[in-house]
Amino acid sequence: LCPQRVIDFKLVKNSVVFSTIFCDCCICRGSMGNDFIVLLCIMLSFAEGKVSFGRGPSCRTSTGTQGWCVSLKHCPKLKVIDEKPYISRHEMHLLIGASGACPVNSEQYCCAEADIRRRSRTTVKVPMPEPDEDNSILDTDSCLQTHLGMDSGSIGRASLDSSFGVFIAYKGRRSRCAGSLITPEYVLTAAHCVKKPQGMMLYVSALHVKHDTVSGGYQGDVEPMYVREAIIHEQYNTTTRDHDIALLRLNGSVTQEGNSPSPICIPMGKKHDPVASVGYTLSCFGWGLNAYGKPNDSKQWMTLERISLELCQARMDSLRVALAGRVIISERNICTITITGNDAFSGFSGGPLMYRKDGTWYLIGLINYGVGATSSEFPVVSLNVQQYTDWILDNIQQRH
């Protein structure tokens, strides 16, 4: 007879879960009972391929081992990382690599075969950073939008597709920017993106926007909205890019119900959350250039690592000739270097520099400009939005 271990299997959510050890019973010989187990093994193998886990195609993990494309809930090792309130650069690489090994938009991750079959009940405790007494960025109740009367439950709760993302374009022009929905009526972006407000088209929550080279127009997966009023910071300097921030008041209000776009949270505290400090990873998105130097029709995500302002200034000084003068980095800036994706210098301008914590997205910066085409040695410079929360509030409140 087959050893006892071959019948050690269990049912999870109506799907049979078993290990490759189970198929050892296929080599047992000598009795009808064993023949039955052979048949059972074959049946379960079929079930695994067609039913169990709802898995996708096979894949290779970052370590080169055999894996399968599955949802996070079926890969405990990756699920633990994804649910952390903050993740390291290495962990970010793991998630991005696992996602990239599976079909686009499948919401599946490449999980090692052994990790899929493991069913551990061990609770993993995530170490939390010591709280900063002066830091008020701890939950959505501290979002700027709550000072405008918005319900905290409707702020920042978006999927990876980030429904608060906005594609900004001008009819007849190929230049584009990104922005963020911060209230049902206002989009936050960079001032240098605003040239002729009356010609701007804003695609809120868009994933794909195609440029028609014949008509000069755009076709998106959502209908465009238009600008009722553009509010550019009164001290914006086109040469130095100081105070590069603008509010775009929409010609209508974005519906706030069901799966409608959710505004991103702007933290009110003057200090950044420890998980968004130097050395930690941040995210941004935009519609940048593809590998052939042409504008991409699909939203692109990029992962960045925050660096100190001192290091940023030193690196910018090394580029003084290329930049035709010295760029001054101040507390009004946030500097990062790219970890994944293209450098944020085309199509990412005005987009959010952000992080996710406990399921909520927080915006702390606006992409101003990036330096370099492929190297992660040169910084991407963003405006520090938390230095401008009073300006944002004042300009919205005085119009309502």
C-alpha atoms as a printed R data frame, in Angstrom:
    type eleno elety resid chain resno       x      y       z
1   ATOM     1    CA   LEU     A     1   0.000  0.000   0.000
2   ATOM     2    CA   CYS     A     2   0.991  3.632  -0.450
3   ATOM     3    CA   PRO     A     3   2.487  5.340   2.589
4   ATOM     4    CA   GLN     A     4   0.190  7.378   4.796
5   ATOM     5    CA   ARG     A     5   1.612 10.711   3.614
6   ATOM     6    CA   VAL     A     6   0.054 10.357   0.171
7   ATOM     7    CA   ILE     A     7  -3.456 10.856   1.506
8   ATOM     8    CA   ASP     A     8  -2.594 14.064   3.334
9   ATOM     9    CA   PHE     A     9  -4.672 16.582   1.400
10  ATOM    10    CA   LYS     A    10  -7.396 19.060   2.246
11  ATOM    11    CA   LEU     A    11 -10.113 21.211   0.733
12  ATOM    12    CA   VAL     A    12  -9.719 24.972   0.624
13  ATOM    13    CA   LYS     A    13 -12.578 27.110  -0.745
14  ATOM    14    CA   ASN     A    14 -13.955 24.102  -2.650
15  ATOM    15    CA   SER     A    15 -10.647 23.566  -4.453
16  ATOM    16    CA   VAL     A    16  -8.453 20.548  -3.814
17  ATOM    17    CA   VAL     A    17  -5.055 21.483  -2.459
18  ATOM    18    CA   PHE     A    18  -2.274 18.916  -2.549
19  ATOM    19    CA   SER     A    19   1.458 18.639  -2.999
20  ATOM    20    CA   THR     A    20   3.548 16.874  -5.608
21  ATOM    21    CA   ILE     A    21   4.141 14.218  -2.949
22  ATOM    22    CA   PHE     A    22   0.573 13.097  -3.522
23  ATOM    23    CA   CYS     A    23   1.489 11.917  -6.992
24  ATOM    24    CA   ASP     A    24   4.103  9.584  -5.461
25  ATOM    25    CA   CYS     A    25   1.190  7.212  -5.101
26  ATOM    26    CA   CYS     A    26   1.197  6.843  -8.881
27  ATOM    27    CA   ILE     A    27   4.222  4.535  -8.560
28  ATOM    28    CA   CYS     A    28   2.578  2.227  -6.005
29  ATOM    29    CA   ARG     A    29   1.797 -1.214  -7.331
30  ATOM    30    CA   GLY     A    30   0.074 -4.408  -6.332
31  ATOM    31    CA   SER     A    31  -3.540 -3.788  -5.275
32  ATOM    32    CA   MET     A    32  -6.857 -2.460  -6.469
33  ATOM    33    CA   GLY     A    33  -6.658  0.110  -3.723
34  ATOM    34    CA   ASN     A    34  -3.521  1.438  -5.288
35  ATOM    35    CA   ASP     A    35  -5.176  1.533  -8.715
36  ATOM    36    CA   PHE     A    36  -7.900  3.697  -7.195
37  ATOM    37    CA   ILE     A    37  -5.307  6.065  -5.814
38  ATOM    38    CA   VAL     A    38  -3.688  6.276  -9.235
39  ATOM    39    CA   LEU     A    39  -7.032  7.332 -10.690
40  ATOM    40    CA   LEU     A    40  -7.593  9.829  -7.880
41  ATOM    41    CA   CYS     A    41  -4.177 11.312  -8.475
42  ATOM    42    CA   ILE     A    42  -4.954 11.823 -12.147
43  ATOM    43    CA   MET     A    43  -8.309 13.402 -11.336
44  ATOM    44    CA   LEU     A    44  -6.771 15.777  -8.846
45  ATOM    45    CA   SER     A    45  -4.022 16.720 -11.261
46  ATOM    46    CA   PHE     A    46  -6.714 17.675 -13.747
47  ATOM    47    CA   ALA     A    47  -8.520 19.672 -11.074
48  ATOM    48    CA   GLU     A    48  -5.344 21.498 -10.161
49  ATOM    49    CA   GLY     A    49  -4.779 22.611 -13.724
50  ATOM    50    CA   LYS     A    50  -8.371 23.636 -14.429
51  ATOM    51    CA   VAL     A    51  -9.932 24.681 -11.142
52  ATOM    52    CA   SER     A    52  -7.666 25.146  -8.165
53  ATOM    53    CA   PHE     A    53  -6.679 28.730  -7.381
54  ATOM    54    CA   GLY     A    54  -7.951 30.096 -10.700
55  ATOM    55    CA   ARG     A    55  -4.307 30.254 -11.693
56  ATOM    56    CA   GLY     A    56  -2.963 31.505 -14.979
57  ATOM    57    CA   PRO     A    57  -0.017 30.405 -17.108
58  ATOM    58    CA   SER     A    58   3.272 29.077 -15.824
59  ATOM    59    CA   CYS     A    59   6.089 31.544 -15.196
60  ATOM    60    CA   ARG     A    60   9.577 31.935 -13.792
61  ATOM    61    CA   THR     A    61  10.168 33.752 -10.521
62  ATOM    62    CA   SER     A    62  12.991 36.245  -9.981
63  ATOM    63    CA   THR     A    63  15.124 33.379  -8.668
64  ATOM    64    CA   GLY     A    64  14.489 31.296 -11.786
65  ATOM    65    CA   THR     A    65  12.256 28.701 -10.145
66  ATOM    66    CA   GLN     A    66   9.061 27.328 -11.669
67  ATOM    67    CA   GLY     A    67   5.935 29.244 -10.710
68  ATOM    68    CA   TRP     A    68   2.357 30.010 -11.658
69  ATOM    69    CA   CYS     A    69   0.496 33.265 -12.193
70  ATOM    70    CA   VAL     A    70  -2.025 33.551  -9.358
71  ATOM    71    CA   SER     A    71  -3.802 36.265  -7.416
72  ATOM    72    CA   LEU     A    72  -2.076 37.562  -4.294
73  ATOM    73    CA   LYS     A    73  -4.507 35.781  -1.986
74  ATOM    74    CA   HIS     A    74  -3.127 32.455  -3.233
75  ATOM    75    CA   CYS     A    75   0.515 33.439  -2.704
76  ATOM    76    CA   PRO     A    76   1.051 34.006   1.041
77  ATOM    77    CA   LYS     A    77   4.689 35.032   0.619
78  ATOM    78    CA   LEU     A    78   3.846 37.953  -1.681
79  ATOM    79    CA   LYS     A    79   0.566 38.758   0.061
80  ATOM    80    CA   VAL     A    80   2.402 39.432   3.323
81  ATOM    81    CA   ILE     A    81   4.650 41.942   1.549
82  ATOM    82    CA   ASP     A    82   1.757 43.663  -0.225
83  ATOM    83    CA   GLU     A    83  -0.156 44.127   3.026
84  ATOM    84    CA   LYS     A    84   2.723 45.783   4.870
85  ATOM    85    CA   PRO     A    85   2.139 49.443   5.686
86  ATOM    86    CA   TYR     A    86   5.538 50.130   4.096
87  ATOM    87    CA   ILE     A    87   7.909 48.058   2.013
88  ATOM    88    CA   SER     A    88  11.615 48.127   1.313
89  ATOM    89    CA   ARG     A    89  13.255 48.676  -2.049
90  ATOM    90    CA   HIS     A    90  14.011 44.949  -2.318
91  ATOM    91    CA   GLU     A    91  10.397 44.036  -1.549
92  ATOM    92    CA   MET     A    92   9.166 46.523  -4.133
93  ATOM    93    CA   HIS     A    93  11.423 44.814  -6.690
94  ATOM    94    CA   LEU     A    94   9.905 41.442  -5.769
95  ATOM    95    CA   LEU     A    95   6.327 42.649  -6.285
96  ATOM    96    CA   ILE     A    96   7.068 44.460  -9.535
97  ATOM    97    CA   GLY     A    97   9.047 41.520 -10.904
98  ATOM    98    CA   ALA     A    98   6.338 39.036  -9.933
99  ATOM    99    CA   SER     A    99   3.657 41.169 -11.569
100 ATOM   100    CA   GLY     A   100   5.709 41.719 -14.720
101 ATOM   101    CA   ALA     A   101   6.157 37.971 -15.220
102 ATOM   102    CA   CYS     A   102   2.398 37.543 -15.717
103 ATOM   103    CA   PRO     A   103   0.027 38.788 -18.438
104 ATOM   104    CA   VAL     A   104  -0.640 42.532 -18.461
105 ATOM   105    CA   ASN     A   105  -3.801 43.612 -16.575
106 ATOM   106    CA   SER     A   106  -4.313 40.072 -15.241
107 ATOM   107    CA   GLU     A   107  -3.833 41.212 -11.611
108 ATOM   108    CA   GLN     A   108  -1.776 38.045 -11.114
109 ATOM   109    CA   TYR     A   109   1.699 37.555  -9.708
110 ATOM   110    CA   CYS     A   110   4.293 34.903 -10.438
111 ATOM   111    CA   CYS     A   111   4.401 32.743  -7.325
112 ATOM   112    CA   ALA     A   112   6.780 29.841  -6.769
113 ATOM   113    CA   GLU     A   113   5.002 26.507  -6.904
114 ATOM   114    CA   ALA     A   114   6.082 25.644  -3.369
115 ATOM   115    CA   ASP     A   115   4.708 28.933  -2.043
116 ATOM   116    CA   ILE     A   116   1.308 28.371  -3.632
117 ATOM   117    CA   ARG     A   117   0.910 25.027  -1.942
118 ATOM   118    CA   ARG     A   118   2.081 26.153   1.444
119 ATOM   119    CA   ARG     A   119  -0.820 26.846   3.805
120 ATOM   120    CA   SER     A   120   0.731 28.367   6.886
121 ATOM   121    CA   ARG     A   121  -1.335 29.845   9.691
122 ATOM   122    CA   THR     A   122   1.644 31.698  11.117
123 ATOM   123    CA   THR     A   123   0.966 35.344  11.821
124 ATOM   124    CA   VAL     A   124   3.660 37.619  10.470
125 ATOM   125    CA   LYS     A   125   4.297 40.719  12.553
126 ATOM   126    CA   VAL     A   126   5.527 43.727  10.612
127 ATOM   127    CA   PRO     A   127   7.880 46.047  12.527
128 ATOM   128    CA   MET     A   128   6.515 49.590  12.620
129 ATOM   129    CA   PRO     A   129   8.687 52.705  12.718
130 ATOM   130    CA   GLU     A   130   8.669 54.760  15.880
131 ATOM   131    CA   PRO     A   131   6.011 57.476  15.554
132 ATOM   132    CA   ASP     A   132   7.104 61.086  15.185
133 ATOM   133    CA   GLU     A   133   5.377 63.285  17.745
134 ATOM   134    CA   ASP     A   134   5.189 66.135  15.235
135 ATOM   135    CA   ASN     A   135   3.980 63.919  12.421
136 ATOM   136    CA   SER     A   136   0.251 64.110  11.751
137 ATOM   137    CA   ILE     A   137   0.132 61.954   8.632
138 ATOM   138    CA   LEU     A   138  -1.334 58.838  10.122
139 ATOM   139    CA   ASP     A   139  -4.782 58.352   8.576
140 ATOM   140    CA   THR     A   140  -7.273 59.854   6.158
141 ATOM   141    CA   ASP     A   141  -8.679 62.083   8.915
142 ATOM   142    CA   SER     A   142  -5.551 64.219   8.473
143 ATOM   143    CA   CYS     A   143  -6.128 64.712   4.745
144 ATOM   144    CA   LEU     A   144  -6.417 68.242   3.425
145 ATOM   145    CA   GLN     A   145  -9.768 67.353   1.893
146 ATOM   146    CA   THR     A   146 -11.429 66.871   5.289
147 ATOM   147    CA   HIS     A   147 -10.940 70.620   5.812
148 ATOM   148    CA   LEU     A   148 -13.128 71.108   2.750
149 ATOM   149    CA   GLY     A   149 -15.950 69.038   4.205
150 ATOM   150    CA   MET     A   150 -15.188 65.806   2.351
151 ATOM   151    CA   ASP     A   151 -15.838 62.422   3.957
152 ATOM   152    CA   SER     A   152 -12.516 60.799   4.874
153 ATOM   153    CA   GLY     A   153 -13.840 57.422   3.736
154 ATOM   154    CA   SER     A   154 -13.946 58.626   0.127
155 ATOM   155    CA   ILE     A   155 -10.341 59.831  -0.006
156 ATOM   156    CA   GLY     A   156  -7.361 57.899  -1.321
157 ATOM   157    CA   ARG     A   157  -9.075 54.516  -1.456
158 ATOM   158    CA   ALA     A   158  -8.121 53.493  -4.957
159 ATOM   159    CA   SER     A   159  -6.769 50.407  -6.667
160 ATOM   160    CA   LEU     A   160  -3.356 50.198  -8.322
161 ATOM   161    CA   ASP     A   161  -5.005 51.694 -11.392
162 ATOM   162    CA   SER     A   162  -5.326 54.843  -9.264
163 ATOM   163    CA   SER     A   163  -8.682 56.281 -10.227
164 ATOM   164    CA   PHE     A   164  -7.468 59.729  -9.137
165 ATOM   165    CA   GLY     A   165  -5.004 59.849 -12.043
166 ATOM   166    CA   VAL     A   166  -5.611 62.450 -14.757
167 ATOM   167    CA   PHE     A   167  -4.216 62.567 -18.303
168 ATOM   168    CA   ILE     A   168  -3.785 66.198 -19.440
169 ATOM   169    CA   ALA     A   169  -3.435 67.125 -23.105
170 ATOM   170    CA   TYR     A   170  -4.018 69.888 -25.646
171 ATOM   171    CA   LYS     A   171  -5.824 69.278 -28.902
172 ATOM   172    CA   GLY     A   172  -3.441 69.563 -31.822
173 ATOM   173    CA   ARG     A   173  -0.354 69.086 -29.651
174 ATOM   174    CA   ARG     A   174   1.544 65.957 -28.704
175 ATOM   175    CA   SER     A   175   2.806 67.282 -25.382
176 ATOM   176    CA   ARG     A   176   1.047 65.832 -22.373
177 ATOM   177    CA   CYS     A   177   1.147 65.970 -18.599
178 ATOM   178    CA   ALA     A   178  -0.369 64.139 -15.673
179 ATOM   179    CA   GLY     A   179  -2.369 65.358 -12.715
180 ATOM   180    CA   SER     A   180  -4.324 64.170  -9.689
181 ATOM   181    CA   LEU     A   181  -7.959 64.520  -8.741
182 ATOM   182    CA   ILE     A   182  -7.950 66.047  -5.233
183 ATOM   183    CA   THR     A   183 -11.658 66.974  -4.960
184 ATOM   184    CA   PRO     A   184 -14.617 66.244  -7.245
185 ATOM   185    CA   GLU     A   185 -13.995 69.633  -8.921
186 ATOM   186    CA   TYR     A   186 -10.230 70.194  -8.741
187 ATOM   187    CA   VAL     A   187  -7.147 68.631 -10.308
188 ATOM   188    CA   LEU     A   188  -3.638 69.337  -8.992
189 ATOM   189    CA   THR     A   189  -0.777 69.517 -11.485
190 ATOM   190    CA   ALA     A   190   2.428 71.409 -12.303
191 ATOM   191    CA   ALA     A   191   2.205 75.054 -13.359
192 ATOM   192    CA   HIS     A   192   4.433 74.472 -16.385
193 ATOM   193    CA   CYS     A   193   1.763 72.130 -17.769
194 ATOM   194    CA   VAL     A   194  -0.749 74.984 -18.006
195 ATOM   195    CA   LYS     A   195  -0.331 77.042 -21.183
196 ATOM   196    CA   LYS     A   196  -3.762 77.691 -22.688
197 ATOM   197    CA   PRO     A   197  -6.418 76.443 -20.261
198 ATOM   198    CA   GLN     A   198  -9.198 76.790 -22.818
199 ATOM   199    CA   GLY     A   199  -7.530 74.147 -24.987
200 ATOM   200    CA   MET     A   200  -6.892 71.591 -22.250
201 ATOM   201    CA   MET     A   201  -8.548 68.179 -22.152
202 ATOM   202    CA   LEU     A   202  -8.541 66.231 -18.887
203 ATOM   203    CA   TYR     A   203  -9.184 62.486 -18.855
204 ATOM   204    CA   VAL     A   204  -9.961 61.614 -15.240
205 ATOM   205    CA   SER     A   205  -9.236 58.004 -14.249
206 ATOM   206    CA   ALA     A   206  -7.981 57.158 -17.748
207 ATOM   207    CA   LEU     A   207  -5.741 54.175 -18.394
208 ATOM   208    CA   HIS     A   208  -5.400 54.464 -22.173
209 ATOM   209    CA   VAL     A   209  -5.470 57.653 -24.255
210 ATOM   210    CA   LYS     A   210  -4.504 57.504 -27.929
211 ATOM   211    CA   HIS     A   211  -3.336 60.493 -29.953
212 ATOM   212    CA   ASP     A   212  -4.852 60.798 -33.439
213 ATOM   213    CA   THR     A   213  -2.055 62.128 -35.626
214 ATOM   214    CA   VAL     A   214  -4.515 63.072 -38.385
215 ATOM   215    CA   SER     A   215  -7.075 65.095 -36.433
216 ATOM   216    CA   GLY     A   216  -4.682 66.104 -33.675
217 ATOM   217    CA   GLY     A   217  -7.222 64.998 -31.102
218 ATOM   218    CA   TYR     A   218  -7.229 62.276 -28.475
219 ATOM   219    CA   GLN     A   219  -9.383 59.211 -27.896
220 ATOM   220    CA   GLY     A   220  -9.516 57.885 -24.343
221 ATOM   221    CA   ASP     A   221 -11.237 55.112 -22.435
222 ATOM   222    CA   VAL     A   222 -13.143 57.861 -20.592
223 ATOM   223    CA   GLU     A   223 -14.757 61.057 -21.841
224 ATOM   224    CA   PRO     A   224 -12.669 64.231 -21.429
225 ATOM   225    CA   MET     A   225 -13.489 67.062 -19.073
226 ATOM   226    CA   TYR     A   226 -12.475 70.670 -19.577
227 ATOM   227    CA   VAL     A   227 -11.039 73.521 -17.524
228 ATOM   228    CA   ARG     A   228 -13.332 76.145 -16.066
229 ATOM   229    CA   GLU     A   229 -10.479 78.003 -14.391
230 ATOM   230    CA   ALA     A   230  -6.712 77.580 -14.080
231 ATOM   231    CA   ILE     A   231  -5.064 78.809 -10.876
232 ATOM   232    CA   ILE     A   232  -1.283 79.107 -11.169
233 ATOM   233    CA   HIS     A   233   0.834 79.922  -8.127
234 ATOM   234    CA   GLU     A   234   1.450 83.667  -8.134
235 ATOM   235    CA   GLN     A   235   5.201 83.192  -7.507
236 ATOM   236    CA   TYR     A   236   5.753 80.563 -10.189
237 ATOM   237    CA   ASN     A   237   9.058 81.192 -11.973
238 ATOM   238    CA   THR     A   238   9.307 79.755 -15.481
239 ATOM   239    CA   THR     A   239  13.116 79.847 -15.377
240 ATOM   240    CA   THR     A   240  13.871 78.289 -12.004
241 ATOM   241    CA   ARG     A   241  10.631 76.263 -11.791
242 ATOM   242    CA   ASP     A   242  10.093 77.535  -8.248
243 ATOM   243    CA   HIS     A   243   6.496 77.187  -6.987
244 ATOM   244    CA   ASP     A   244   5.639 74.945  -9.948
245 ATOM   245    CA   ILE     A   245   2.087 74.149  -8.877
246 ATOM   246    CA   ALA     A   246  -1.374 74.799 -10.298
247 ATOM   247    CA   LEU     A   247  -5.017 73.977  -9.615
248 ATOM   248    CA   LEU     A   248  -7.393 73.189 -12.471
249 ATOM   249    CA   ARG     A   249 -11.050 73.747 -11.708
250 ATOM   250    CA   LEU     A   250 -13.143 71.382 -13.814
251 ATOM   251    CA   ASN     A   251 -16.151 72.416 -15.863
252 ATOM   252    CA   GLY     A   252 -18.191 69.896 -13.895
253 ATOM   253    CA   SER     A   253 -18.052 67.717 -10.810
254 ATOM   254    CA   VAL     A   254 -16.809 64.121 -10.848
255 ATOM   255    CA   THR     A   255 -19.462 61.786  -9.473
256 ATOM   256    CA   GLN     A   256 -18.608 60.361  -6.049
257 ATOM   257    CA   GLU     A   257 -20.466 57.062  -5.910
258 ATOM   258    CA   GLY     A   258 -19.870 53.400  -6.626
259 ATOM   259    CA   ASN     A   259 -16.675 52.833  -8.585
260 ATOM   260    CA   SER     A   260 -16.283 56.496  -9.505
261 ATOM   261    CA   PRO     A   261 -12.846 58.174  -9.232
262 ATOM   262    CA   SER     A   262 -11.647 58.714  -5.682
263 ATOM   263    CA   PRO     A   263  -9.527 61.814  -4.866
264 ATOM   264    CA   ILE     A   264  -6.034 61.155  -3.545
265 ATOM   265    CA   CYS     A   265  -5.254 62.210   0.030
266 ATOM   266    CA   ILE     A   266  -3.006 65.232   0.565
267 ATOM   267    CA   PRO     A   267  -1.538 64.978   4.098
268 ATOM   268    CA   MET     A   268  -1.817 68.136   6.191
269 ATOM   269    CA   GLY     A   269   1.248 67.591   8.380
270 ATOM   270    CA   LYS     A   270   4.364 69.609   7.586
271 ATOM   271    CA   LYS     A   271   6.565 66.588   8.190
272 ATOM   272    CA   HIS     A   272   6.448 63.543   5.987
273 ATOM   273    CA   ASP     A   273   5.396 60.152   7.231
274 ATOM   274    CA   PRO     A   274   8.460 58.022   8.140
275 ATOM   275    CA   VAL     A   275   7.515 55.565   5.382
276 ATOM   276    CA   ALA     A   276   7.931 58.388   2.830
277 ATOM   277    CA   SER     A   277  11.294 59.572   4.145
278 ATOM   278    CA   VAL     A   278  14.780 59.309   2.633
279 ATOM   279    CA   GLY     A   279  15.640 55.769   1.576
280 ATOM   280    CA   TYR     A   280  12.052 54.612   1.124
281 ATOM   281    CA   THR     A   281  10.253 53.895  -2.126
282 ATOM   282    CA   LEU     A   282   7.663 56.160  -3.699
283 ATOM   283    CA   SER     A   283   5.538 55.831  -6.822
284 ATOM   284    CA   CYS     A   284   4.418 58.009  -9.684
285 ATOM   285    CA   PHE     A   285   2.658 57.556 -13.002
286 ATOM   286    CA   GLY     A   286   2.343 59.290 -16.333
287 ATOM   287    CA   TRP     A   287   2.081 58.769 -20.065
288 ATOM   288    CA   GLY     A   288   5.748 58.934 -21.002
289 ATOM   289    CA   LEU     A   289   7.771 57.894 -24.021
290 ATOM   290    CA   ASN     A   290   7.987 54.283 -25.182
291 ATOM   291    CA   ALA     A   291  11.162 52.456 -26.181
292 ATOM   292    CA   TYR     A   292  11.088 54.179 -29.589
293 ATOM   293    CA   GLY     A   293  10.852 57.679 -28.164
294 ATOM   294    CA   LYS     A   294   7.185 58.045 -29.043
295 ATOM   295    CA   PRO     A   295   4.392 58.979 -26.613
296 ATOM   296    CA   ASN     A   296   2.877 55.954 -24.909
297 ATOM   297    CA   ASP     A   297  -0.897 55.478 -25.102
298 ATOM   298    CA   SER     A   298  -1.071 53.640 -21.778
299 ATOM   299    CA   LYS     A   299  -0.435 54.843 -18.262
300 ATOM   300    CA   GLN     A   300   3.019 53.904 -17.020
301 ATOM   301    CA   TRP     A   301   4.031 53.358 -13.417
302 ATOM   302    CA   MET     A   302   7.416 54.172 -12.024
303 ATOM   303    CA   THR     A   303   9.039 53.337  -8.701
304 ATOM   304    CA   LEU     A   304  11.488 55.776  -7.156
305 ATOM   305    CA   GLU     A   305  13.714 55.960  -4.105
306 ATOM   306    CA   ARG     A   306  13.809 59.170  -2.111
307 ATOM   307    CA   ILE     A   307  17.259 60.705  -1.626
308 ATOM   308    CA   SER     A   308  18.443 63.523   0.616
309 ATOM   309    CA   LEU     A   309  18.357 67.126  -0.567
310 ATOM   310    CA   GLU     A   310  22.116 67.358   0.025
311 ATOM   311    CA   LEU     A   311  22.834 64.424  -2.275
312 ATOM   312    CA   CYS     A   312  20.356 65.807  -4.782
313 ATOM   313    CA   GLN     A   313  22.089 69.205  -4.833
314 ATOM   314    CA   ALA     A   314  25.483 67.576  -5.327
315 ATOM   315    CA   ARG     A   315  24.230 65.566  -8.273
316 ATOM   316    CA   MET     A   316  22.516 68.586  -9.802
317 ATOM   317    CA   ASP     A   317  25.735 70.595  -9.418
318 ATOM   318    CA   SER     A   318  27.556 67.969 -11.464
319 ATOM   319    CA   LEU     A   319  25.121 68.746 -14.277
320 ATOM   320    CA   ARG     A   320  25.510 72.520 -14.100
321 ATOM   321    CA   VAL     A   321  26.838 72.805 -17.673
322 ATOM   322    CA   ALA     A   322  24.078 70.649 -19.138
323 ATOM   323    CA   LEU     A   323  21.457 72.613 -17.233
324 ATOM   324    CA   ALA     A   324  22.899 75.997 -18.268
325 ATOM   325    CA   GLY     A   325  23.311 77.163 -14.702
326 ATOM   326    CA   ARG     A   326  23.027 76.058 -11.101
327 ATOM   327    CA   VAL     A   327  19.742 74.596  -9.922
328 ATOM   328    CA   ILE     A   328  18.970 75.365  -6.286
329 ATOM   329    CA   ILE     A   329  17.351 72.534  -4.330
330 ATOM   330    CA   SER     A   330  15.406 73.612  -1.248
331 ATOM   331    CA   GLU     A   331  12.895 72.368   1.309
332 ATOM   332    CA   ARG     A   332  10.240 73.069  -1.300
333 ATOM   333    CA   ASN     A   333  11.602 70.107  -3.263
334 ATOM   334    CA   ILE     A   334  11.630 66.338  -2.943
335 ATOM   335    CA   CYS     A   335  14.327 64.421  -4.810
336 ATOM   336    CA   THR     A   336  14.216 60.822  -5.970
337 ATOM   337    CA   ILE     A   337  16.067 58.457  -8.265
338 ATOM   338    CA   THR     A   338  14.345 55.926 -10.469
339 ATOM   339    CA   ILE     A   339  14.290 52.256  -9.551
340 ATOM   340    CA   THR     A   340  12.019 51.028 -12.339
341 ATOM   341    CA   GLY     A   341  10.649 52.575 -15.500
342 ATOM   342    CA   ASN     A   342  11.807 55.528 -17.579
343 ATOM   343    CA   ASP     A   343  13.076 58.724 -16.014
344 ATOM   344    CA   ALA     A   344  10.275 61.165 -15.296
345 ATOM   345    CA   PHE     A   345  11.082 63.906 -17.746
346 ATOM   346    CA   SER     A   346   8.424 63.514 -20.429
347 ATOM   347    CA   GLY     A   347   4.768 62.713 -19.903
348 ATOM   348    CA   PHE     A   348   5.142 62.438 -16.125
349 ATOM   349    CA   SER     A   349   5.233 66.175 -15.384
350 ATOM   350    CA   GLY     A   350   2.562 67.263 -12.942
351 ATOM   351    CA   GLY     A   351   1.878 63.700 -11.860
352 ATOM   352    CA   PRO     A   352   1.773 62.692  -8.194
353 ATOM   353    CA   LEU     A   353   4.749 61.552  -6.169
354 ATOM   354    CA   MET     A   354   2.978 59.281  -3.718
355 ATOM   355    CA   TYR     A   355   2.970 56.289  -1.423
356 ATOM   356    CA   ARG     A   356   0.385 53.857  -0.131
357 ATOM   357    CA   LYS     A   357  -0.194 53.090   3.522
358 ATOM   358    CA   ASP     A   358  -2.920 50.879   5.004
359 ATOM   359    CA   GLY     A   359  -4.808 50.898   1.707
360 ATOM   360    CA   THR     A   360  -4.769 54.684   1.256
361 ATOM   361    CA   TRP     A   361  -2.776 56.645  -1.336
362 ATOM   362    CA   TYR     A   362  -1.035 59.810  -0.131
363 ATOM   363    CA   LEU     A   363   0.284 62.561  -2.427
364 ATOM   364    CA   ILE     A   364   3.399 64.343  -1.171
365 ATOM   365    CA   GLY     A   365   4.905 65.731  -4.365
366 ATOM   366    CA   LEU     A   366   4.337 66.900  -7.943
367 ATOM   367    CA   ILE     A   367   6.800 65.752 -10.590
368 ATOM   368    CA   ASN     A   368   8.569 68.872 -11.895
369 ATOM   369    CA   TYR     A   369  11.414 67.553 -14.011
370 ATOM   370    CA   GLY     A   370  13.826 64.660 -14.349
371 ATOM   371    CA   VAL     A   371  17.385 64.518 -15.588
372 ATOM   372    CA   GLY     A   372  18.896 61.805 -17.754
373 ATOM   373    CA   ALA     A   373  17.376 59.316 -20.163
374 ATOM   374    CA   THR     A   374  18.278 55.985 -18.625
375 ATOM   375    CA   SER     A   375  20.511 56.461 -15.600
376 ATOM   376    CA   SER     A   376  19.197 56.223 -12.056
377 ATOM   377    CA   GLU     A   377  22.167 58.293 -10.883
378 ATOM   378    CA   PHE     A   378  20.480 61.586 -11.671
379 ATOM   379    CA   PRO     A   379  17.548 62.901  -9.671
380 ATOM   380    CA   VAL     A   380  13.912 63.431 -10.476
381 ATOM   381    CA   VAL     A   381  12.932 66.706  -8.807
382 ATOM   382    CA   SER     A   382   9.426 67.187  -7.425
383 ATOM   383    CA   LEU     A   383   7.633 69.989  -5.648
384 ATOM   384    CA   ASN     A   384   6.972 69.295  -1.961
385 ATOM   385    CA   VAL     A   385   3.174 69.578  -1.854
386 ATOM   386    CA   GLN     A   386   3.021 69.690   1.938
387 ATOM   387    CA   GLN     A   387   4.663 73.113   1.747
388 ATOM   388    CA   TYR     A   388   1.643 74.315  -0.237
389 ATOM   389    CA   THR     A   389  -1.367 72.933   1.620
390 ATOM   390    CA   ASP     A   390  -2.398 76.396   2.831
391 ATOM   391    CA   TRP     A   391  -2.209 77.723  -0.725
392 ATOM   392    CA   ILE     A   392  -4.376 74.870  -1.998
393 ATOM   393    CA   LEU     A   393  -6.964 75.291   0.752
394 ATOM   394    CA   ASP     A   394  -7.151 79.071   0.415
395 ATOM   395    CA   ASN     A   395  -7.683 78.972  -3.336
396 ATOM   396    CA   ILE     A   396 -10.398 76.344  -3.178
397 ATOM   397    CA   GLN     A   397 -12.216 77.822  -0.189
398 ATOM   398    CA   GLN     A   398 -12.382 81.352  -1.583
399 ATOM   399    CA   ARG     A   399 -14.175 80.012  -4.663
400 ATOM   400    CA   HIS     A   400 -16.920 78.257  -2.713
